[in-house]
């Protein structure tokens, strides 16, 4: 699933391809925003960890389940 996160005071957004379900991501984000947590932690499908400060979190956009891959796989 494609996740895009808007960062306050930044012209770019953070784009992550994740294997987590929309419900899991929503639960993580809601828990971070409701608690005194300072960060939102998400992992992409390759295992990279993304840590976004809650104070600069602007929006979250979740897209389709899987993006079509173009090209050759070696």
Secondary structure, DSSP 8 states (H G I E B T S, - for coil): -EEEEEETT-SSEEEEE-SS-HHHHHHHHHHHHHSS-SEEEEE-TTS-EEEEEGGGEEEEEE--S-----S---
